[in-house]
């Protein structure tokens, strides 16, 4: 089963930036998309951004124009550049990889934005 390694979470002031990364190390056959979801203390897990290895990207409405997802093509590794962070972006961010056989979630990384 694919194992996902996440990094880059932390504490930042409102208006600041963070970059998250997620990698599926080793052989990870069949991955055709990877993305980020988040879950706040009182919210359901929601889409932040996803990148299809064909090149298409999708973003949640609340992060459009502030967050950018990108991929390192030689690896199954993605980045989420988060700019102009707001307190409401505070959540646990989960990486997800998708194959024709199913999906895998990372353990999550905490992002906290102070006002």
C-alpha positions as CSV (number, residue, x, y, z in Angstrom):
1,X,0.0,0.0,0.0
2,X,1.2,3.5,-0.8
3,X,2.6,5.4,2.2
4,X,2.4,9.2,2.2
5,X,5.0,11.4,3.9
6,X,3.8,14.9,4.7
7,X,5.7,17.9,6.0
8,X,5.6,21.7,6.3
9,X,2.8,22.4,8.7
10,X,3.2,24.8,11.6
11,X,2.1,28.1,13.2
12,X,2.0,31.3,11.2
13,X,0.5,34.7,11.6
14,X,-2.4,35.8,9.5
15,X,-1.2,37.1,6.1
16,X,1.8,34.8,6.2
17,X,2.8,31.8,4.1
18,X,3.5,28.1,4.5
19,X,4.4,25.4,2.0
20,X,3.3,21.8,2.5
21,X,4.8,18.8,0.8
22,X,3.7,15.3,0.4
23,X,5.5,12.4,-1.2
24,X,4.7,8.8,-2.0
25,X,8.3,7.4,-1.7
26,X,9.5,4.4,-3.5
27,X,7.5,2.5,-6.1
28,X,3.9,3.8,-6.1
29,X,2.4,2.4,-9.3
30,X,-0.8,3.7,-10.7
31,X,-1.0,7.1,-8.9
32,X,-2.8,9.5,-11.2
33,X,-3.7,12.3,-8.8
34,X,-2.7,13.7,-5.5
35,X,-4.1,16.4,-3.4
36,X,-4.7,18.1,-0.1
37,X,-7.8,18.1,2.1
38,X,-8.3,19.8,5.4
39,X,-10.5,19.3,8.5
40,X,-11.0,22.0,11.1
41,X,-12.2,21.2,14.7
42,X,-15.9,21.6,13.8
43,X,-15.9,21.0,10.1
44,X,-16.1,18.1,7.7
45,X,-13.0,17.2,5.6
46,X,-13.0,19.4,2.6
47,X,-11.0,19.7,-0.6
48,X,-8.2,22.2,-0.6
49,X,-6.5,21.4,-3.9
50,X,-5.9,18.4,-6.2
51,X,-3.6,17.9,-9.1
52,X,-4.1,15.3,-11.8
53,X,-1.0,14.0,-13.3
54,X,-2.4,15.0,-16.7
55,X,-1.9,18.6,-15.5
56,X,-5.4,19.6,-14.4
57,X,-5.9,21.2,-11.0
58,X,-8.9,21.9,-8.9
59,X,-9.2,24.2,-5.9
60,X,-11.7,24.7,-3.1
61,X,-13.5,27.9,-3.4
62,X,-12.1,29.3,-0.2
63,X,-8.5,29.0,-1.3
64,X,-8.7,30.0,-4.9
65,X,-6.2,32.8,-5.7
66,X,-4.2,32.2,-2.4
67,X,-3.1,28.6,-2.6
68,X,-1.2,26.9,-5.4
69,X,-0.7,23.2,-5.9
70,X,2.3,21.9,-7.9
71,X,4.0,18.6,-8.6
72,X,7.6,17.4,-8.9
73,X,7.2,15.3,-12.0
74,X,10.1,12.9,-11.5
75,X,8.7,11.9,-8.1
76,X,5.2,11.3,-6.8
77,X,5.6,14.5,-4.8
78,X,3.4,17.5,-4.5
79,X,3.6,20.9,-2.9
80,X,0.9,23.3,-1.6
81,X,2.0,26.9,-1.5
82,X,-0.3,28.7,0.9
83,X,-0.2,32.5,0.8
84,X,-2.3,35.2,2.5
85,X,-3.2,32.7,5.2
86,X,-6.3,33.5,7.4
87,X,-7.3,32.2,10.8
88,X,-10.1,30.2,9.1
89,X,-7.4,28.2,7.3
90,X,-6.5,26.6,10.6
91,X,-7.0,22.9,10.3
92,X,-5.3,19.5,9.9
93,X,-4.2,19.1,6.3
94,X,-4.3,15.7,4.9
95,X,-2.5,14.5,1.7
96,X,-4.3,12.0,-0.5
97,X,-3.2,9.9,-3.4
98,X,-5.5,8.3,-5.9
99,X,-5.0,5.2,-8.0
100,X,-7.4,3.1,-10.1
101,X,-7.5,0.7,-7.2
102,X,-8.3,3.2,-4.4
103,X,-6.9,6.1,-2.4
104,X,-4.5,6.6,0.5
105,X,-4.5,9.2,3.1
106,X,-1.5,10.7,4.9
107,X,-1.4,11.1,8.7
108,X,-2.1,14.8,8.5
109,X,-0.1,17.9,9.4
110,X,-1.4,20.7,11.6
111,X,-1.6,24.3,10.2
112,X,-2.4,27.0,12.7
113,X,-3.0,30.6,11.7
114,X,-3.0,33.2,14.5
115,X,-4.9,36.4,14.2
